[in-house]
Amino acid sequence: MGRARGRDAENPRARLDHGGTAEIAPSEFTSGFELIVDGTPQSHVDLEDPAHLHFEYIVRMGAVIDQLGPSASAPLSVVHLGAGALTIPRYIDATRPGSRQQVIEWEAPLVALVREHLPLPRGAAIRIRIGDAREGLKRLPPALHGQCDLVVSDVFSGAQTPAHLTSVEFYREISDLLAPAGVLLVNVADGPGLAFARRQVATAATVFPEVALLADTQVLKGRRFGNLVLAASALPLPTDWLPRMLAAGPHPAKIAQGEEVAAFARGAAIVTDADAVASPRPDSSLFLR
């Protein structure tokens, strides 16, 4: 479970545009390194094994990604909103040779820090664009529209997802990028009651006929702050074997689909650009392991 970390003066760090600080430190729990922003671990990278996923919500994203395409090794066309330490782009590059990936990240100092101290694999087809995630969607190559197998939205400004990346208009812009069977994965952070998550599910469901939630069982019940992975698509999601995999651990988790998702979002108001708000400010348990 994530928690605030003290700083080591020898760790490389950078001052971010939002005023916080990012640093890279050896993981205290496993092999590899962690990107720590304002004292909280936000990404884990194992340079020796890019397929090693450590944070729980990232493991869940990886489990969905493994099911995309005609085979688990087929290359994908992917857009990532939010870079972190580029954990998922590295994972896709390692497990899906030939994939072409675009990353949009607001924090240029963060990208420079990661590039220098956690360099990308030689030859990786990962292009990083600096700028606002939503504005960056408009500047992507026209050939990507309607062709993306996957869009991953995992954007935090400071400790919150910006309001303009939570609305129905935003989800429609993502939908325009996706291929007919393309999938959207969103990191949704919320606390007890899950009011924000319920609105996000209701909003995504107005754009995508198929929506599922993957989360720790206690988080999905609204008992504590944590991460929920929202998966959405125009076509049925490839999730047949996920429930058994999630239940196996290392921590109990589940996937909610169909009527369970409909009940989860029932009565929640659709988010629009006019009334969108940022995600709740997290406590120190946001980034789960």
Helices and strands as residue ranges (DSSP letters): E 13-15, E 21-26, E 33-37, E 40-45, H 56-65, E 77-81, H 87-95, E 100-105, H 108-117, E 126-130, H 133-138, G 142-144, E 148-153, G 163-165, H 168-177, E 178-190, H 195-205, E 210-216, H 217-220, E 226-233, H 242-247, E 253-256, H 258-265
